[in-house]
């Protein structure tokens, strides 16, 4: 990927909320994705390392479409090791792998803060890619700034 790598993070899924059909039921084949799709809220936390280093906490309000595409709607707080807070919002897609509890993630990332030492994040566009493994509850993302 072109651009400067600004962080990578490893997150643990700490909770999920479904709205009528669970992700486990969909992934196991017990339930089909309803024609209107399914909504699953995924809560996670972990650490970012790189130019942005610190605690990461947030949620992904994902929508699983009937055709299997997963639309991402991510909201995160990055609390840097020096005590600053950066808001991260991202959209994108998750592409589930056939016969695996893993999805490849592709994110369009925006960062916002009023902290002077991190003002550089406000004017640049970020792109992230990685994976989520639903069997282990682990998420990994590498992010670059253009």
ZATORDO-88268 format. One record per residue (C-alpha): x, y, z. Coordinates in steps of 0.1 Angstrom, whole numbers, plus 5000, padded with zeros to 4 digits. Layout:
N
+------+------+------+
:    X :    Y :    Z :
+------+------+------+
:    X :    Y :    Z :
...
+------+------+------+
This chain:
146
+------+------+------+
:    X :    Y :    Z :
+------+------+------+
: 5000 : 5000 : 5000 :
: 5013 : 5035 : 4992 :
: 5016 : 5061 : 5018 :
: 5029 : 5063 : 5054 :
: 5020 : 5035 : 5077 :
: 5005 : 5053 : 5108 :
: 4993 : 5024 : 5129 :
: 4984 : 4988 : 5132 :
: 4961 : 4975 : 5158 :
: 4952 : 4942 : 5173 :
: 4918 : 4941 : 5189 :
: 4897 : 4916 : 5209 :
: 4860 : 4914 : 5203 :
: 4844 : 4920 : 5237 :
: 4807 : 4919 : 5228 :
: 4781 : 4915 : 5201 :
: 4745 : 4927 : 5199 :
: 4722 : 4912 : 5172 :
: 4688 : 4924 : 5160 :
: 4670 : 4892 : 5152 :
: 4696 : 4868 : 5139 :
: 4730 : 4862 : 5154 :
: 4763 : 4863 : 5136 :
: 4771 : 4828 : 5149 :
: 4738 : 4815 : 5134 :
: 4747 : 4830 : 5100 :
: 4783 : 4818 : 5101 :
: 4774 : 4783 : 5111 :
: 4747 : 4781 : 5084 :
: 4719 : 4776 : 5109 :
: 4702 : 4808 : 5096 :
: 4703 : 4825 : 5063 :
: 4708 : 4862 : 5059 :
: 4673 : 4877 : 5058 :
: 4662 : 4894 : 5026 :
: 4664 : 4928 : 5044 :
: 4699 : 4919 : 5057 :
: 4711 : 4917 : 5093 :
: 4726 : 4942 : 5118 :
: 4752 : 4932 : 5143 :
: 4770 : 4956 : 5167 :
: 4805 : 4945 : 5174 :
: 4823 : 4960 : 5204 :
: 4861 : 4957 : 5207 :
: 4892 : 4970 : 5224 :
: 4930 : 4966 : 5221 :
: 4962 : 4985 : 5213 :
: 4975 : 5005 : 5184 :
: 5012 : 5008 : 5177 :
: 5031 : 5030 : 5153 :
: 5029 : 5067 : 5149 :
: 4996 : 5065 : 5168 :
: 5002 : 5043 : 5199 :
: 4977 : 5037 : 5226 :
: 4944 : 5022 : 5238 :
: 4917 : 5015 : 5211 :
: 4881 : 5011 : 5221 :
: 4851 : 5012 : 5198 :
: 4822 : 4996 : 5179 :
: 4814 : 4985 : 5144 :
: 4778 : 4988 : 5135 :
: 4780 : 4963 : 5107 :
: 4753 : 4955 : 5082 :
: 4753 : 4921 : 5065 :
: 4735 : 4924 : 5031 :
: 4715 : 4895 : 5017 :
: 4742 : 4890 : 4990 :
: 4768 : 4884 : 5018 :
: 4786 : 4917 : 5016 :
: 4793 : 4932 : 5050 :
: 4792 : 4970 : 5052 :
: 4813 : 4985 : 5080 :
: 4804 : 5016 : 5101 :
: 4832 : 5020 : 5127 :
: 4835 : 5044 : 5156 :
: 4867 : 5043 : 5177 :
: 4884 : 5063 : 5204 :
: 4922 : 5061 : 5203 :
: 4936 : 5072 : 5236 :
: 4973 : 5078 : 5230 :
: 5000 : 5069 : 5255 :
: 5006 : 5106 : 5261 :
: 4969 : 5111 : 5271 :
: 4955 : 5126 : 5239 :
: 4922 : 5114 : 5223 :
: 4917 : 5109 : 5186 :
: 4883 : 5101 : 5171 :
: 4884 : 5075 : 5143 :
: 4855 : 5069 : 5120 :
: 4856 : 5045 : 5091 :
: 4834 : 5028 : 5066 :
: 4843 : 5001 : 5042 :
: 4835 : 4965 : 5035 :
: 4842 : 4931 : 5049 :
: 4845 : 4902 : 5025 :
: 4838 : 4868 : 5042 :
: 4861 : 4840 : 5031 :
: 4844 : 4808 : 5019 :
: 4843 : 4780 : 5045 :
: 4863 : 4801 : 5071 :
: 4851 : 4823 : 5100 :
: 4873 : 4850 : 5087 :
: 4865 : 4882 : 5068 :
: 4890 : 4905 : 5049 :
: 4885 : 4941 : 5059 :
: 4890 : 4972 : 5038 :
: 4885 : 5006 : 5055 :
: 4882 : 5043 : 5045 :
: 4895 : 5060 : 5077 :
: 4890 : 5096 : 5090 :
: 4908 : 5108 : 5121 :
: 4898 : 5139 : 5141 :
: 4913 : 5156 : 5172 :
: 4919 : 5190 : 5187 :
: 4951 : 5179 : 5204 :
: 4979 : 5201 : 5189 :
: 5005 : 5173 : 5187 :
: 4982 : 5152 : 5166 :
: 4967 : 5180 : 5144 :
: 4983 : 5163 : 5114 :
: 4956 : 5136 : 5114 :
: 4928 : 5161 : 5106 :
: 4939 : 5169 : 5071 :
: 4949 : 5135 : 5057 :
: 4930 : 5105 : 5044 :
: 4936 : 5071 : 5058 :
: 4931 : 5036 : 5044 :
: 4931 : 5004 : 5065 :
: 4931 : 4967 : 5056 :
: 4932 : 4936 : 5077 :
: 4911 : 4907 : 5089 :
: 4886 : 4897 : 5116 :
: 4886 : 4861 : 5128 :
: 4852 : 4854 : 5144 :
: 4863 : 4821 : 5158 :
: 4890 : 4837 : 5179 :
: 4874 : 4871 : 5183 :
: 4905 : 4888 : 5170 :
: 4908 : 4918 : 5146 :
: 4940 : 4931 : 5130 :
: 4943 : 4962 : 5109 :
: 4972 : 4980 : 5092 :
: 4965 : 5017 : 5083 :
: 4982 : 5041 : 5060 :
: 4978 : 5078 : 5054 :
: 4979 : 5093 : 5020 :
+------+------+------+
